[in-house]
């Protein structure tokens, strides 16, 4: 059975982080639902409106294998302040057969849910975000991986819009999908090779 992912979208979400992730996960052959947290029509932080596939109130968390939280403000703040989203994160983080992924400003939801303790995590750079993770091993610019993505158990976090593609490919990997095929087909590997050559 194909893996199923919910990308939770609140008004003010970062479009690149939300939509590029959906695109890559669907290219990988997974079922990926754009789930509107507040409404069916969701407006991103740069004014792009999307029509959500489903509403949070109408879906059952347990039917998904992964929950993805894009950043962007005030979208990430809304995710953090929505009890149902925090409950999803707590449920997924506690299970070995589920994954929780958050990028940019959205890892604050992990801090609010109390699931980052003892984990390696990252987020958009800034002392205000880093301060939320006193009980976690926070990965900053000095200790960051080459692709800007941190995996700790069943939790995946990343830095921001520029790290969205490697973040999305890592999600595909974690779900057992064809990440390397996508890196090749989407010219990601060629770009990296070109950068290294120069």
PADO-545061 format. One record per atom (N, C-alpha, C): residue in one letter; x, y, z. Coordinates in steps of 0.02 Angstrom, whole numbers, plus 50000, padded with zeros to 5 digits. Example, Ala and Ser with C-alpha at 12.3 -4.5 7.8 and 13.67 -1.06 7.14 Angstrom:
2
A506604971650390A506154977550390A506604983550390S506424988850354S506844994750357S506455000250394
end
This chain:
198
X500424994050000X500005000050000X500445006250000X500265011149960X500665017249955X500665021150021X501225024050036X501275028250095X500845034550085X500605037150142X500145042850139X500425048350185X500445054450157X500735060050193X500235065750196X500225069150254X499815075150262X500285081150270X500225085950225X500585092350231X500075097350258X500195099650319X499715104050353X499855111350334X499335114650307X499425121450282X498955126250318X499265131450348X498885136750380X499025143250341X498575148050346X498685154450311X499345157450332X499745159450282X500405162250295X500955157050292X500795151050263X501325145950255X501825148150202X502435145750207X502945147150157X502805142750096X502645145950040X502415142149981X502935137149956X503565139249952X504075134649927X504105128349970X504105129250036X504165123650082X503555119050081X502975121950070X502375117850067X502285114450000X502295118449946X502115115749881X502665111549848X503295113349858X503835109249829X503855102349862X503715102149927X503705095749962X503135091349935X502545094349926X501985090649898X502165087949828X502465092249787X502665090349720X503135084349720X503665084649760X504155079249762X503855072749788X503445073249841X503145067249869X502665063949819X502315068049780X501865065149729X502255062249671X502805065449652X503245062549600X503505055749621X503605054949687X503855048549714X503325043149713X502705045049698X502165040149694X501765039349758X501875043849805X501505043549868X500855047449864X500395045749908X499785049749916X499975055449963X499915061549939X500095067349981X499525072249980X499205073050037X498635077550043X498855084250071X498625089650038X498695096350066X498105097250112X498235097750177X497705098050227X497665105150255X497105108350242X496995115150267X496825115050341X497205118750380X497095118850453X496505123250471X496435128950437X495895133650453X495335133650402X495505132550339X495015133250285X495245129450223X494775128750176X494925125150114X495385129250068X495275135750066X495715140150027X496225143050076X496865141650061X497405143750106X497855148550068X498005154250098X498445159050066X499135158850097X499645158150055X500325157850078X500585164750099X501195164750126X501475170950153X501665175950097X501665173550034X501805178049978X501205178949932X500615177749960X500005179249924X499755173949876X500085168149873X499865162749828X499315158849864X498745158149831X498195154349861X498155147349833X498045142649877X497955135649854X497295132949881X497055127849847X496435124649867X496625118049900X496535117549965X496735111550002X496335105449979X496655099649983X496315093449965X495805091550018X495975092950080X495545090950136X495615096050192X495155095750240X495185100050299X495415095750358X495795098850402X496065095250460X495515091950501X494955095450508X494405092750549X494085086550518X494215085450453X493885079850419X494335073750409X494965074150430X495425068550419X495615065250485X495835058950480X496035055150539X496785054250537X497125056550589X497855056350591X498135049450577X497825044450606X498095037650602X498115034850531X497755037950485X497755035450416X498375037750377X498795041950408X499395044550375X500025041550405X500545041250364X501195038650385X501665044150406X501545050250381X501975055850396X501575062250398X501765066850443X501475073550444X502045078350431X501925083250386X502425088150367X502165095150384X502595098950418X502415105750439X502865110750404X502605114550355X502995119750322X503065125750369X503585129850356X503675135950394X503275141650364X503555147550371X503195153550349X502795156350406X502735163050407X502365166250461X501805170550431X501215170550463X501075167550528X500865160150526X500955156750469X500725149850463X500995145250517X501655145550529X501955141150579X501705142650649X501565149050663X501285150850728X500595147850737X500205147950683X499525145050686X499565137550698X500035134150664X500125126950676X500285125750750X500745129750777X500945129050847X500355130050895X499905134650878X499365136550923X498725132550911X498745127750865X498155123550850X498225116950887X497795115850936X497845109950979X497845103450939X497435103050887X497405096850848X498065095450813X498415100650790X499075099650758X499575097150809X499585100250867X500045098050920X499905090750939X499275088850941X499095081950957X499345077150903X499285079150840X499545074950785X500295073850795X500655079250808X501385078950815X501565074350873X501215074950928X501355070650986X501225063350970X500685061950935X500515055150917X501025052150869X501215055850817X501685053350768X502375052450798X502595057150838X503265056750868X503335050750914X502785048650944X502805043150992X502805036150958X502715035950893X502645029550858X503225028350810X503495022350812X504065020650769X503855019950695X503215018850683X502975017850614X502725024350582X502825030050615X502615036550589X503205041350587X503145046650547X503675051650541X503375058750551X503785063050582X503615070050591X504145074150556X503945078750513X504425082950477X504225090250483X504725094650496X504585101750503X505175105750477X505025111250444X505545115350413X505455122750430X506015126350433X506025133650441X505755135750510X505195139150513X504915141350577X504485135950610X504315130650572X503855125650598X504125121050652X504785120050659X505015115850715X504795118450783X504575124750787X504305127250851X503715123050874X503355119950827X502795115650845X503045109550883X503635107050864X503935101350899X504105103250971X504365109350980X504525111751047X503885112351089X503365115251058X502725116151094X502425109351113X502505104451069X502235097751081X502645093651131X503245096151147X503675092751194X503995086351168X504095086051101X504345079851071X505075080451049X505385086251059X506075087151036X506595085351088X506395084051149X506855082451203X507315076651184X507975077951189X508465072751174X508575071451100X508235075151057X508305074150984X508795079250956X509065077750897X509445082650858X508945086250814X508925092850819X508445096750780X508775103050753X508465105850701X508665112450677X508045116250658X508135122450636X507575126750617X507865132650579X507435137350562X507685143650533X508175146750583X508735149350558X509235152050604X508965157950645X509165158250707X508955163750750X508935161650822X509155166150865X509185164650937X508485163150965X507975166450938X507295165250963X507065158150950X507255155250892X507075148250879X507515143550919X508155144850920X508625140450956X508445140051030X508205145551058X508035145651130X507475140951148X507065138951098X506505134451110X506745127251123X507375125851106X507605118951107X508155117751160X508035120151221X508515119251275X508645111951291X508135107751282X508205100651300X508385096251241X508535099351185X508715095651124X509435097451104X509705093651057X510365095351029X510225099450967X510305106050974X510135110550919X510725110950870X510585109950806X511095110250754X511075117050721X511615120850729X511655127550700X512115127550640X512275133450615X512695133950555X513385130650564X513635130650624X514295127750637X514315120150633X513755116950645X513735109650646X513245106750594X513015110950548X512505109050500X512765104050449X512345099550427X512505094850374X512535098550307X512835095350257X512915098450192X512255100450160X511735096450170X511095097850138X510605101650182X510805103350243X510375107250287X509785103450315X509835096850316X509295092550342X509555088350400X509165088050453X509365084150512X508835078650524X509075072450529X508635066750544X508825064150613X508325063550656X508435060850723X507855056150739X507995049650731X507465044750739X506945045650685X506315046750706X505775047550657X505605054950647X506075059350665X505955066550659X506445069550609X506185073550563X506605076750511X506485084250515X507025088150521X506965095450523X507455098550474X507305104750453X507735108150406X507675115650414X508095119450377X508225126450390X507735131550359X507575130750295X507165135950264X507055134650190X506785139550153X506605138550084X507165135550041X507775137850052X508335135450011X508515128150023X508285125250078X508435118150092X507825113750078X507325116450045X506705112750035X506795106449993X507155106949937X507235100949895X507605095349931X508185096649962X508505091149998X508065088450055X507685092850087X507215090750138X506695085950108X506415087850052X505905083650020X506195076949998X506795076949969X507105070649949X507225066150010X507415069150066X507535065150126X506885062050151X506335065750144X505685062950164X505515056850120X505655057450055X505545051850010X505965045850032X506585047150049X507045041850072X506765038450134X506545042450183X506295039750246X505685035250235X505305036950183X504695033150168X504835027250121X505475026250103X505655020550060X505545021749986X505515028149966X505385029849896X506015031049856X505935032549791X506495033149744X506845039949746X507135041649803X507425048349811X507985049649762X508435044849752X509005045949707X508775046849635X508285043049614X507995043849547X507725050849537X507395053549588X507125060249584X507685065549583X508195064449623X508755069249623X509065069749553X509115063949521X509395063849453X508915067149404X508295065049404X507805067349355X507665074749360X507695077449421X507535084549432X508155088949427X508715086049406X509345089649395X509675092249459X509465089549516X509755091649580X510485089349585X510625083049566X511305080449568X511765084349520X511505085949462X511905089649412X512075096549439X511605099749472X511735106349501X512265105949555X512215100949599X512705100149652X513405098849623X513425094649572X514075093049540X514375099349508X513955103349477X514185109549445X514465114449497X514125114849553X514355119349606X515035117049633X515105110449643X515735107749668X516295109049618X516145108649554X516665109449502X516935116549499X516525121249521X516735128249520X516955130549589
end
